[in-house]
Amino acid sequence: LLAAQFVFTTWSERHEGILFRLPHVWPSIAIAAAFSPLLLALWPPRLGGWVLDLPRTRAWPVLVGCLLVGAAVVRIHKLDFQPLDDDEYASCQAVLAIAETGAPRFAPEGVYYTRSPAYHYLVGGIVRLFGPTLWALRLPSAAFGVATTLLILRVGERLLRHPWVGFAAAVFYALHPFAIFSAHLVRFYQQQQFFAVLCVYFFCRG
C-alpha cells in the first residue's frame, strides 16, 4: 500500500509542491516508519536470510530492471503534456539553432548560448534526427534520470557495500516528485546531476 501511495504521488504532480499539497501521503510514511521496528522484530529469520541473500541470486537483476522501468515510466508519462516553462525556452532556442545551423545562436544576431554545450549539442543532434518535438527535446533528460537511478544503486552497492541500501536510495530517488520534475525539463540539470554523482563515485572508488 505504501508503494502504491508513492506511485500515486508521482502521477499526481511533477513539482516539489506535491510535498505540501498532499498531506495525506506523509501519515502513511510516518505509520510505516513507526511500525518498522516491530516488523523487523517479527520478521521470520529464514525469510530475513532469503531477503539478504536476494542480491546474490538471479532475481536481483530482474528486481533492478523493474525499478529502472518504473523510473522510466514515471518520467516519460505525459512527457509532452506540460507546456514549456520560462527556463526551457532558452535551452529550446539553443537546441533548435544547433539542429538547424550547428551553432547555439539566439534570435539577436551574434548572441550565443554558451551554458552546457555538451547537453545542448546532444539534444540538438537528437532533434536533428527526429524533429523538433517535445518528446525529442525532453527524452534525453528522462534518460539521464533513469541512468542516475542506476548510478545511485551502484553507489550503495559499491561504496556503502550493501545492495539493499543502494536499492532503497534508488527507489526514493526514482519516485521523488522533484527528481521526476527535473528529469522532464529541456535543461541540463539532470545531466549535471548524473555527472556530479558519477564524479563522486569515481573519486571515492579511486
Protein Blocks (a to p, Z undefined) as FASTA:
>chain_A
ZZmmmmmmmmmpccfklmmmmmmlmmmmmmmmmmmmmmmmmpcfklmmmmmmmmmmmklm
mmmmmmmmmmmmmmmgoklmpccdfklmmmmmmmmmmmmnopacdfbghiacfehkllmm
mmmmmmmmnopafklmmmmmmmmmmmmmmmmmmmmmmmnopaklmmmmmmmmmmmmklmm
mmmcccfklmmmmmmmmmmmmmmmZZ
